[in-house]
Amino acid sequence: SSIETQFRSLCKPSAVSAISSSSAASSPGAVTSPLPSHEALGSSDEDPSYGDDDPSEIHDSSSRVPENELKEMLRKKHSGYLSSLKKEFLKTTKKGKIPRDARSTLLVWWNSHYQWPYPTEEEKIKLVELTRLDQKQI
């Protein structure tokens, strides 16, 4: 997704130079800021501290600050937004299929225990060893 791409580009060391060079290429005569626009990163509703600075102040201070310090300043300023993005990406779990041999082992167990299909703790441990699945999956 585009949000994930933007997040990864912010974490890369060349992100600031790539942003500033693409800004300069788009309008050669205009004064450009090396900072991405607020719309590109998300709305200010997501983090109340996001976007409090005046863009002209940021541009003035960034022209005097080395690239590493600018990158660190951006990380500090947008850390709340970036951490919320990271949490959002970690929440999404990808669904995968259980391996065929594990599925057949569980099906054999279930067929023999169809009257009470709830394994005991010992049976769960044995099934984990046989199927190589997590105990939560059993």
Buried (B, 14 or more C-beta within 10 A) or exposed (E): EEEEEBBEBBEEEEBBBEBBEEBEEEEEEEEBBBBBEEEEBBEBEEBEEBBEEEEEEBBEEBEEBEBEEBBEBBEEBBEBBBEBBEEEEEEEEEEEEEEEEBEEBBEEBEEEEEEEEEBEEEEBEBBBEBBEBEEEEB
